Amino acid sequence: MCGIVGYTGSKQAYPILIKGLQRLEYRGYDSAGVALMDGTIKLHKCKGKVADLQAHIGQDITIGSAGIGHTRWATHGEPNDVNAHPHVSMSGDITLIHNGIIENYDSIKKELMHRGYTFQSETDTEVLVNLIEEIKKNEKCNLAEAVRMSLNEIIGAYAIVVMSNSEPGTLVAAKKSSPLVIGIGADKDFYLASDATPIVEYTKNVVYLEDGEIAEIIPGKDLKLFTVKNKNVTPYIQELEMQLEQLEKSGYDHFMLKEIYEQPRSVQDSLRGRLRLSQGLVHLGGMADYEQAMLNANRIIFVACGTSWHAALVGEYLIEDLARIPVEVEYASEFRYRNPIITERDVVIAISQSGETADTLAALELAKSKGATILGICNVVGSTISRTTHGGSYTHAGPEIGVASTKAFTAQVAVLSLLALMLGQKKGSIERSKFNRLLHGLNEIPAKVEKALETNALVEIISEKFKDSSQLPLSWQRLLFPSRIGGGVEA
């Protein structure tokens, strides 16, 4: 979950980069760094948090209207100052940040060492930046073309942003199986990030890079997109729905607590317009064209990771119970490697909060190659899963910054409940009286969540009193579970 930020334009880059890295801290990381261009590239990086990076920079000059920043989770090499990003080529001309893993880095590194390159870090990223330098030097081409040619030699996943001393102000970005979004400012200044949270403060106009696409970004000029096979692409500019205030704590001590208290609204927003109580029906517009595919499917397969996988388990129980359609739930990370049997009669549904989960995307691509109908349930409008699938439904949880999932999970369960009710109604496998009862019950969930949250003060008292206890005293068991405790003995 490394984080990428970048900026080029007329403003000072450093404050934008630091604020962007702070916005990405929720992703987790062990080191941070920035590179700023002011005639030449100045590099600052260290092990630790963004606050440690700021302290490390101290009173150093941070001038430059172009720059890149990164927060790193260690993969190749331990977390330390040297392995932190950005990484610089041996000559010092090219600087690069990278999310992902270069699988064939070792063979490339050996070839570069044979050509006289030396390496300071243990990372696969330093191999890539030197490969770009070698191609740029030998082919006598510009940075964008050197990046394109280099990526044709690479096996693995990447989101990269690159800059060069020889092309001041220019940033080159590319992605494969790792998200990257470009924000376009009013004055044709540009903002880059691994998700939209660092961008929304500055612009609503964004371009999501697709796999195999490269962007040449020059301030004051139109964004240029092309593929690793050198085919020009017309940028598709989308408008962010995210609001800046959604990224603030709003007086809560931390984001997780804020997001717990947002659940009545996020569940309600995920039901709104879909649960039509007065008409006695459920309508999921993004899946409407694929109702028959689901109703006639040999099976529905959910692919997901982490919390989304647990939501899928709930969906399995609901759909099998209410719609009587066979359902399987697969860890996306295992599904893609175990040579699964998939046919055109299967419907594969990906569940992901971000819509960018790499293993889930890979599972979708596999299912798509087998002819299955592929659908998605995700939270982020314009995400890769939403663009890859035939159709699907958004949850409307808003940005989830807290690492421990709360509102994203309950919003997913809300949409899965609607899906199960819709399929059960269409198939006729659920009695009308039961359907109406469940429909009304689901409609009441947001208010019941609100009521449950009113017990917070009592929960805090109980938690403080018993957090170190192995069991509750019997008197408290009687108070909290009166229907289960009677006469001092469990009923």
KAWO-V654514 format. One record per backbone hydrogen bond with DSSP energy under -1.0 kcal/mol. NH is the residue of the N-H (numbers start at 0). CO is the residue of the C=O. E is the energy in kcal/mol with one decimal. If there is no record, write none. Layout:
nh->NH co->CO e->E
nh->NH co->CO e->E
This chain:
nh->2 co->70 e->-2.3
nh->4 co->68 e->-2.1
nh->5 co->191 e->-1.9
nh->6 co->66 e->-2.5
nh->7 co->189 e->-1.9
nh->8 co->64 e->-1.9
nh->12 co->63 e->-3.1
nh->16 co->12 e->-2.6
nh->17 co->13 e->-2.6
nh->18 co->14 e->-2.2
nh->19 co->15 e->-2.2
nh->20 co->16 e->-2.6
nh->21 co->17 e->-2.2
nh->22 co->18 e->-2.0
nh->23 co->19 e->-1.2
nh->24 co->21 e->-1.2
nh->26 co->23 e->-1.8
nh->27 co->24 e->-2.0
nh->29 co->71 e->-3.9
nh->31 co->45 e->-2.4
nh->32 co->69 e->-1.9
nh->33 co->43 e->-3.2
nh->34 co->67 e->-2.6
nh->35 co->41 e->-2.7
nh->36 co->65 e->-2.8
nh->37 co->39 e->-2.3
nh->39 co->37 e->-1.4
nh->41 co->35 e->-3.3
nh->43 co->33 e->-2.8
nh->45 co->31 e->-2.5
nh->47 co->29 e->-2.8
nh->52 co->48 e->-2.0
nh->53 co->49 e->-2.5
nh->54 co->50 e->-2.1
nh->55 co->51 e->-2.6
nh->56 co->52 e->-2.4
nh->57 co->53 e->-2.4
nh->59 co->56 e->-2.5
nh->66 co->6 e->-2.6
nh->67 co->34 e->-2.1
nh->68 co->4 e->-2.8
nh->69 co->32 e->-2.4
nh->70 co->2 e->-2.0
nh->71 co->30 e->-2.3
nh->83 co->79 e->-1.0
nh->86 co->95 e->-2.6
nh->88 co->93 e->-2.7
nh->91 co->88 e->-1.2
nh->94 co->162 e->-2.7
nh->95 co->86 e->-2.6
nh->96 co->160 e->-2.0
nh->98 co->158 e->-2.4
nh->102 co->154 e->-2.1
nh->104 co->101 e->-1.2
nh->107 co->103 e->-1.6
nh->108 co->104 e->-2.9
nh->109 co->105 e->-2.2
nh->110 co->106 e->-1.7
nh->111 co->107 e->-2.5
nh->112 co->108 e->-2.6
nh->113 co->109 e->-1.9
nh->114 co->110 e->-1.1
nh->115 co->112 e->-1.6
nh->116 co->111 e->-2.5
nh->127 co->123 e->-1.6
nh->128 co->124 e->-2.3
nh->129 co->125 e->-1.6
nh->130 co->126 e->-2.0
nh->131 co->127 e->-2.3
nh->132 co->128 e->-1.8
nh->133 co->129 e->-2.5
nh->134 co->130 e->-2.3
nh->135 co->131 e->-2.7
nh->136 co->132 e->-2.4
nh->137 co->133 e->-2.5
nh->138 co->134 e->-2.9
nh->145 co->141 e->-2.1
nh->146 co->142 e->-2.6
nh->147 co->143 e->-2.3
nh->148 co->144 e->-2.6
nh->149 co->145 e->-2.1
nh->150 co->146 e->-2.4
nh->152 co->149 e->-2.0
nh->156 co->100 e->-2.0
nh->157 co->175 e->-2.7
nh->158 co->98 e->-1.6
nh->159 co->173 e->-2.6
nh->160 co->96 e->-1.6
nh->161 co->171 e->-2.8
nh->162 co->94 e->-2.3
nh->164 co->92 e->-2.5
nh->166 co->163 e->-1.3
nh->169 co->166 e->-1.8
nh->170 co->216 e->-2.4
nh->171 co->161 e->-2.4
nh->172 co->214 e->-2.3
nh->173 co->159 e->-1.8
nh->174 co->212 e->-1.4
nh->175 co->157 e->-3.2
nh->180 co->192 e->-2.9
nh->181 co->206 e->-2.7
nh->182 co->190 e->-4.1
nh->183 co->204 e->-2.9
nh->184 co->188 e->-3.5
nh->187 co->184 e->-1.7
nh->189 co->7 e->-2.8
nh->190 co->182 e->-2.3
nh->191 co->5 e->-2.6
nh->192 co->180 e->-2.0
nh->193 co->3 e->-1.5
nh->198 co->195 e->-1.5
nh->199 co->195 e->-1.9
nh->201 co->198 e->-2.6
nh->202 co->198 e->-1.8
nh->205 co->237 e->-2.8
nh->206 co->181 e->-2.6
nh->208 co->179 e->-2.0
nh->211 co->174 e->-2.4
nh->212 co->209 e->-1.9
nh->213 co->225 e->-3.4
nh->214 co->172 e->-3.3
nh->215 co->223 e->-2.6
nh->216 co->170 e->-3.1
nh->219 co->187 e->-2.5
nh->220 co->217 e->-2.1
nh->223 co->215 e->-1.7
nh->225 co->213 e->-2.1
nh->226 co->230 e->-1.7
nh->227 co->211 e->-1.8
nh->229 co->226 e->-2.2
nh->232 co->224 e->-2.4
nh->237 co->205 e->-3.3
nh->239 co->203 e->-2.9
nh->245 co->242 e->-1.2
nh->246 co->243 e->-2.1
nh->247 co->244 e->-1.2
nh->251 co->248 e->-2.1
nh->257 co->253 e->-1.8
nh->258 co->254 e->-2.7
nh->259 co->255 e->-2.0
nh->260 co->256 e->-1.9
nh->262 co->259 e->-1.2
nh->265 co->261 e->-2.7
nh->266 co->262 e->-2.8
nh->267 co->263 e->-1.8
nh->268 co->264 e->-3.0
nh->269 co->265 e->-1.5
nh->270 co->266 e->-1.3
nh->271 co->267 e->-2.2
nh->273 co->270 e->-2.0
nh->274 co->270 e->-2.4
nh->275 co->280 e->-2.3
nh->276 co->274 e->-1.0
nh->279 co->275 e->-1.1
nh->280 co->275 e->-1.9
nh->282 co->273 e->-2.4
nh->286 co->283 e->-1.8
nh->289 co->286 e->-1.9
nh->290 co->287 e->-1.3
nh->293 co->289 e->-1.9
nh->294 co->290 e->-2.9
nh->295 co->291 e->-2.5
nh->297 co->344 e->-2.2
nh->299 co->325 e->-2.6
nh->300 co->346 e->-3.0
nh->301 co->327 e->-3.1
nh->302 co->348 e->-2.2
nh->303 co->329 e->-1.7
nh->307 co->304 e->-1.2
nh->309 co->305 e->-1.3
nh->310 co->306 e->-2.0
nh->311 co->307 e->-2.1
nh->312 co->308 e->-1.5
nh->313 co->309 e->-1.4
nh->314 co->310 e->-2.2
nh->315 co->311 e->-2.4
nh->316 co->312 e->-1.8
nh->317 co->313 e->-2.3
nh->318 co->314 e->-2.8
nh->319 co->315 e->-2.3
nh->320 co->316 e->-2.0
nh->321 co->317 e->-2.9
nh->322 co->318 e->-2.4
nh->327 co->299 e->-2.5
nh->329 co->301 e->-3.0
nh->331 co->303 e->-2.3
nh->333 co->330 e->-1.1
nh->334 co->330 e->-2.8
nh->335 co->331 e->-1.6
nh->336 co->333 e->-1.1
nh->337 co->333 e->-1.1
nh->345 co->342 e->-1.6
nh->346 co->298 e->-1.9
nh->347 co->372 e->-2.9
nh->348 co->300 e->-2.9
nh->349 co->374 e->-2.7
nh->350 co->302 e->-2.0
nh->351 co->376 e->-2.3
nh->360 co->356 e->-2.5
nh->361 co->357 e->-2.3
nh->362 co->358 e->-2.1
nh->363 co->359 e->-2.1
nh->364 co->360 e->-2.4
nh->365 co->361 e->-2.0
nh->366 co->362 e->-2.4
nh->367 co->363 e->-2.8
nh->368 co->364 e->-2.1
nh->370 co->367 e->-1.5
nh->371 co->366 e->-2.0
nh->372 co->345 e->-1.8
nh->374 co->347 e->-2.6
nh->375 co->390 e->-1.3
nh->376 co->349 e->-2.7
nh->377 co->392 e->-1.2
nh->378 co->352 e->-1.6
nh->382 co->379 e->-1.8
nh->384 co->354 e->-2.5
nh->386 co->382 e->-1.5
nh->387 co->383 e->-1.7
nh->388 co->384 e->-2.1
nh->389 co->373 e->-2.6
nh->391 co->285 e->-1.5
nh->392 co->375 e->-2.2
nh->394 co->377 e->-2.2
nh->409 co->405 e->-1.9
nh->410 co->406 e->-2.2
nh->411 co->407 e->-2.0
nh->412 co->408 e->-2.4
nh->413 co->409 e->-2.0
nh->414 co->410 e->-2.1
nh->415 co->411 e->-2.6
nh->416 co->412 e->-2.3
nh->417 co->413 e->-1.9
nh->418 co->414 e->-2.4
nh->419 co->415 e->-2.4
nh->420 co->416 e->-2.3
nh->421 co->417 e->-2.8
nh->422 co->418 e->-2.6
nh->423 co->419 e->-2.4
nh->424 co->420 e->-2.5
nh->425 co->421 e->-2.6
nh->426 co->422 e->-2.3
nh->427 co->423 e->-1.2
nh->428 co->423 e->-1.6
nh->434 co->430 e->-2.8
nh->435 co->431 e->-2.6
nh->436 co->432 e->-1.9
nh->437 co->433 e->-2.7
nh->438 co->434 e->-2.6
nh->439 co->435 e->-2.5
nh->440 co->436 e->-2.2
nh->441 co->437 e->-2.7
nh->442 co->438 e->-1.9
nh->443 co->439 e->-1.1
nh->444 co->441 e->-1.1
nh->447 co->443 e->-1.9
nh->448 co->444 e->-2.7
nh->449 co->445 e->-2.2
nh->450 co->446 e->-2.1
nh->451 co->447 e->-2.4
nh->452 co->448 e->-2.1
nh->454 co->451 e->-1.6
nh->455 co->452 e->-1.5
nh->458 co->454 e->-2.5
nh->459 co->455 e->-2.5
nh->460 co->456 e->-1.9
nh->461 co->457 e->-2.6
nh->462 co->458 e->-2.8
nh->463 co->459 e->-2.4
nh->464 co->460 e->-2.0
nh->465 co->461 e->-2.3
nh->466 co->462 e->-1.3
nh->468 co->465 e->-1.6
nh->476 co->472 e->-2.0
nh->477 co->473 e->-2.4
nh->478 co->474 e->-1.4
nh->479 co->475 e->-2.8
nh->480 co->476 e->-2.7
nh->483 co->480 e->-1.3
nh->484 co->480 e->-1.4
nh->485 co->488 e->-2.0
nh->488 co->485 e->-2.3
nh->490 co->483 e->-2.8
